[in-house]
């Protein structure tokens, strides 16, 4: 249940006309009063044909008019409007129940406290099954103005109690870091113009999409302009940036002027100070394209970087979140940008789910915990790495990285839950669902190929013994998982590269608990494929090679303890032949 207090107005009769009218799309049905300030009731224009909206407005405005006739400064912002809407799926509420809800909301907000004979005048109008509108005039019967500071927070707190008592859907408590929702006018405008998104939502997505491409705010604004967004910077006389606003092409007011929305009103984390702190911390030490000659892809390097997120969030949650959370919050913020960058660079068939994950996770990226973005500079580098590396669709590496994102999002939800951030925890859970769907799609062909070349029965039985030894508590679930043949293939490949399957299984299980995993073999597969991608060094083979006559003849011989000897590339080749 959401009470949504609107900006103060000055036309009581005009709001009544809307509440009792047909609505913009004829959605208002049977408008009538379900509760009011008057214990004797009021003549209801929805029930009494002789009652008029003008008469009702005059009754509600009477304390306002009396004050204005007695004081020099007139009250013009006296109309308080608060729709209260039930959640989709909630049971039908009777008029009596809605009436009691309205009384509790006006009491909590300070409009008409219980047992206060001088409270403001108000009515609650119902014109649909799932919501009511509370209209009040904010001059008390004694001529004073009500104390409404913090009224929204108090109304929300009362709504949480009402939900619990009436058995309704319980909305997670907020912390004032949520983004502004589109107004009714914005939604109707988008519908009229045939836009799938309101301008506010469209602009929010464009600004978030620009973040992975920018090293500072000036770059971000330049990217937005190149992307077709109207940008209006606000600068000091020195030329330094003081603020910015953005507009959607074609979104104009009645005079034909471009409408701009400041970044901070799109979302709290998109204000200039927040963006500046976030982007400055991620300035790369080298141009991202310089990494192309490295032996791993950006997907693999990002998976490595995500290991730090997994470890820190696990440790901090396990410790009861005793720290200030600055590093964890910075990591979570960067994690959202990694998801966004991945959505932009991934193959087309994965982008819908990854885009949905980006939008869901945006709510988890911000909380009242102040982020130390500088401490997460490595992750911010990963964002730029994905954006500019241009590795192409390396399917298996991308699938492994998305699996790492799934686990990071799960840990994010747990971290927020432990700190009482209910909305952020719920957002992280929603993102997990979309990321899981993207992973299932990305990994499908690769898993099928691994399953097709599963090892012989004797080898598979040996590997099953390694599973029972390494993770005895989960062995049965792993071995009956439909992905076990694919996991057996990965373990056999790793063993051919010199790795010990039992050690790989133990390491993977230590990094990602399996109790909550739907498909534990699939979870282990991605992790092991990442950690075993390089051959294991065979120190004995290296030492033997250094002692060989051919190596000595070429001047390559050295003692095994010589600290100048670099790891040799041929060690992995030798190890790969050892079964």
SULTA-V900455 format. One record per residue. SS is DSSP state (~ for helix, > for strand, _ for the rest). OMEGA is omega in radians with two decimals (none if undefined). Layout:
<<SS	OMEGA> <SS	OMEGA>>
This chain:
<<_	-3.05> <>	2.92> <>	-3.04> <>	-3.10> <>	-3.11> <_	3.09> <_	-3.11> <_	3.11> <>	-3.10> <_	-3.06> <_	-3.12> <~	-3.12> <~	-3.13> <~	3.12> <~	3.08> <~	3.13> <~	3.10> <~	-3.08> <~	-3.11> <~	3.14> <_	-3.08> <_	-3.03> <_	-3.09> <_	-3.13> <_	-3.14> <_	-3.10> <_	-3.13> <_	-3.11> <_	3.06> <_	3.11> <_	-3.14> <>	-3.14> <>	3.09> <>	3.10> <>	3.12> <>	3.13> <_	-3.02> <_	3.11> <_	-3.14> <_	-3.13> <_	3.14> <_	3.03> <_	-2.99> <_	3.11> <_	3.10> <_	-3.12> <_	-3.08> <_	-3.08> <_	3.14> <_	3.13> <_	-3.11> <_	3.09> <~	3.14> <~	3.11> <~	-3.14> <~	3.11> <~	-3.13> <~	3.12> <~	-3.13> <~	-3.08> <~	-3.01> <~	3.11> <~	3.12> <~	-3.12> <~	3.12> <~	3.11> <~	-3.10> <~	3.11> <~	-3.09> <~	-3.09> <_	-3.12> <_	-3.11> <_	-3.05> <_	3.06> <_	-3.12> <_	-3.11> <_	-2.93> <_	-3.06> <>	3.13> <>	-3.04> <>	-3.11> <>	2.97> <>	3.08> <>	-3.01> <>	3.05> <_	-3.14> <_	3.04> <_	-3.13> <_	3.08> <_	3.12> <_	3.10> <_	3.10> <_	-3.13> <_	3.07> <~	-3.14> <~	3.13> <~	3.09> <~	3.12> <~	3.11> <~	3.08> <~	-3.14> <~	3.14> <~	-3.13> <~	3.14> <~	-3.12> <~	3.05> <~	-3.10> <~	-3.10> <~	-3.11> <_	3.11> <_	-3.11> <_	3.14> <_	3.12> <_	3.09> <_	3.04> <_	-3.07> <_	-3.09> <_	-3.13> <_	-3.13> <_	3.06> <>	-3.08> <>	3.01> <>	3.02> <>	-3.09> <>	3.07> <>	3.06> <>	3.07> <>	-3.10> <_	-2.90> <_	3.14> <>	3.03> <>	3.02> <>	3.05> <>	3.09> <>	3.11> <>	3.03> <>	-2.89> <_	2.87> <_	-3.10> <_	3.14> <_	3.10> <_	3.06> <_	-3.13> <_	3.05> <_	3.12> <_	3.09> <_	-3.03> <_	3.11> <_	-3.10> <_	-3.09> <~	-3.14> <~	-3.14> <~	3.13> <~	3.12> <~	3.11> <~	3.13> <~	3.11> <~	3.12> <~	3.11> <~	3.11> <~	-3.13> <~	3.14> <~	-3.10> <~	-3.09> <~	-3.08> <~	3.12> <_	-3.14> <_	3.08> <_	-3.10> <_	-3.14> <_	3.12> <_	3.13> <_	3.14> <_	3.13> <_	3.11> <_	3.03> <_	3.12> <_	3.12> <_	3.14> <_	3.10> <_	3.07> <_	3.10> <_	3.08> <~	-3.13> <~	3.13> <~	3.14> <~	3.12> <~	3.12> <~	3.11> <~	3.12> <~	-3.12> <~	-3.10> <~	3.12> <_	3.11> <_	3.10> <_	3.12> <_	2.97> <_	3.13> <~	-3.13> <~	3.13> <~	-3.13> <~	-3.13> <~	3.12> <~	3.12> <~	-3.10> <~	3.14> <~	3.13> <~	3.13> <~	-3.12> <~	-3.05> <~	3.14> <_	-3.07> <_	-2.98> <_	3.06> <_	3.07> <_	-3.04> <~	3.13> <~	3.08> <~	-3.13> <~	3.14> <~	3.11> <~	3.12> <~	3.13> <~	3.11> <~	3.13> <~	-3.13> <_	3.07> <_	3.12> <_	3.05> <>	-3.07> <>	3.13> <>	3.12> <>	3.05> <>	-3.01> <>	3.04> <_	3.09> <_	3.13> <_	-3.07> <_	3.12> <_	-3.12> <>	3.14> <>	-3.12> <>	3.11> <>	3.03> <>	-3.11> <>	-3.13> <>	3.11> <_	3.11> <_	-3.13> <_	3.12> <_	-3.07> <>	3.09> <_	-3.08> <_	3.13> <_	-3.12> <_	-3.12> <_	3.12> <>	3.08> <_	3.12> <_	3.08> <>	3.10> <>	-3.11> <~	-3.13> <~	3.11> <~	2.96> <~	3.09> <_	-3.10> <~	-3.09> <~	3.11> <~	3.03> <_	-3.11> <~	-3.13> <~	-3.12> <~	3.11> <~	-3.12> <~	3.13> <~	-3.08> <~	-3.06> <~	-3.13> <~	-3.13> <_	-3.08> <_	-3.13> <_	-3.06> <_	3.09> <_	3.10> <_	3.13> <_	-3.05> <~	-3.10> <~	3.10> <~	-3.11> <~	-3.03> <~	-3.10> <~	3.13> <_	-2.99> <_	-3.14> <_	3.12> <_	3.11> <~	3.11> <~	-3.12> <~	3.12> <~	3.11> <~	3.08> <~	3.06> <~	-3.13> <~	-3.13> <~	3.09> <~	3.13> <~	3.10> <~	-3.14> <~	-3.06> <~	-3.07> <~	-3.14> <~	3.10> <~	-3.11> <~	-3.07> <~	3.10> <~	-3.14> <~	-3.12> <_	-3.14> <_	3.13> <_	-3.12> <_	-3.13> <_	-3.13> <_	3.07> <_	-3.05> <~	3.14> <~	-3.14> <~	3.14> <~	3.09> <~	3.11> <~	-3.14> <~	3.09> <~	3.12> <~	3.11> <~	3.10> <~	3.12> <~	3.06> <~	3.10> <~	3.14> <~	3.13> <~	3.11> <~	3.12> <~	-3.11> <~	-3.05> <~	-3.08> <_	3.06> <_	-3.01> <~	-3.05> <~	3.13> <~	-2.92> <~	-3.10> <~	-3.14> <~	3.14> <~	3.07> <~	3.11> <~	3.09> <~	3.11> <~	-3.11> <~	-3.13> <~	-3.04> <~	-3.13> <~	3.13> <~	3.12> <~	-3.08> <~	-3.06> <_	3.07> <_	3.11> <_	3.09> <_	-3.13> <_	-3.06> <_	3.02> <_	-3.03> <~	-3.12> <~	-3.13> <~	-3.14> <~	-3.10> <~	3.13> <~	3.10> <~	3.11> <~	3.05> <~	3.11> <~	3.09> <~	3.13> <~	-3.13> <~	3.12> <~	-3.04> <~	-2.99> <~	-3.04> <~	3.10> <_	-3.08> <_	-3.08> <_	-3.05> <_	3.01> <_	-2.93> <~	-3.07> <~	3.13> <~	3.11> <~	3.14> <~	3.12> <~	3.14> <~	3.11> <~	3.06> <~	3.09> <~	3.09> <~	3.10> <~	-3.12> <~	3.11> <~	3.12> <~	3.08> <~	3.13> <~	3.08> <~	3.10> <~	3.13> <~	3.12> <~	3.12> <~	-3.14> <~	-3.13> <~	3.13> <_	3.11> <_	3.12> <_	-2.98> <~	-3.11> <~	3.13> <~	3.12> <~	3.12> <~	3.12> <~	3.11> <~	3.12> <~	3.09> <~	3.12> <~	3.13> <~	-3.12> <~	3.14> <~	3.12> <~	3.11> <~	3.11> <~	3.11> <~	3.13> <~	3.13> <~	-3.14> <~	-3.08> <~	-3.03> <~	-2.99> <~	-3.10> <~	-3.12> <~	3.11> <~	3.13> <~	3.13> <~	3.11> <~	3.14> <~	-3.11> <~	-3.12> <_	3.13> <_	-3.07> <_	3.11> <_	-3.04> <~	-3.11> <~	3.12> <~	3.14> <~	3.12> <~	3.10> <~	3.13> <~	3.08> <~	3.06> <~	3.07> <~	3.12> <~	-3.11> <~	-3.14> <~	-3.04> <~	-3.08> <_	-3.03> <_	-3.08> <_	-3.06> <_	-3.03> <~	-3.08> <~	3.12> <~	-3.14> <~	-3.04> <~	3.08> <~	3.06> <_	-3.12> <_	3.13> <_	-3.14> <~	3.12> <~	3.11> <~	3.11> <~	3.11> <~	3.10> <~	3.13> <~	3.12> <~	3.12> <~	3.09> <~	-3.13> <~	3.12> <~	3.10> <~	3.10> <_	3.07> <_	3.14> <_	3.07> <_	-3.09> <~	-3.10> <~	3.13> <~	3.12> <~	3.13> <~	3.14> <~	3.14> <~	-3.13> <~	3.14> <~	3.12> <~	-3.11> <~	-3.08> <_	-3.12> <_	-2.99> <_	-3.06> <_	-3.08> <_	-3.09> <_	3.09> <_	-3.10> <_	-3.02> <~	3.12> <~	3.13> <~	3.11> <~	-3.12> <~	-3.09> <~	-3.12> <~	-3.11> <~	-3.10> <~	3.12> <~	3.13> <~	-3.04> <~	-3.08> <_	-3.04> <_	3.12> <_	3.12> <_	3.06> <_	3.11> <_	3.08> <_	-3.04> <~	3.14> <~	3.12> <~	3.12> <~	-3.13> <~	3.13> <~	-3.14> <~	-3.14> <~	3.14> <~	-3.05> <_	3.13> <~	-3.12> <~	-3.14> <~	3.14> <~	-3.14> <~	3.14> <_	-3.13> <_	-3.11> <_	-3.10> <_	3.11> <_	3.12> <_	-3.13> <_	-3.10> <_	-3.11> <_	-3.07> <_	-3.11> <_	-3.06> <_	3.08> <_	3.05> <_	-3.10> <_	-3.13> <_	-3.07> <~	-3.14> <~	-3.13> <~	-3.13> <~	3.10> <~	-3.11> <~	-3.07> <~	3.14> <_	-3.10> <_	-3.13> <_	none>>
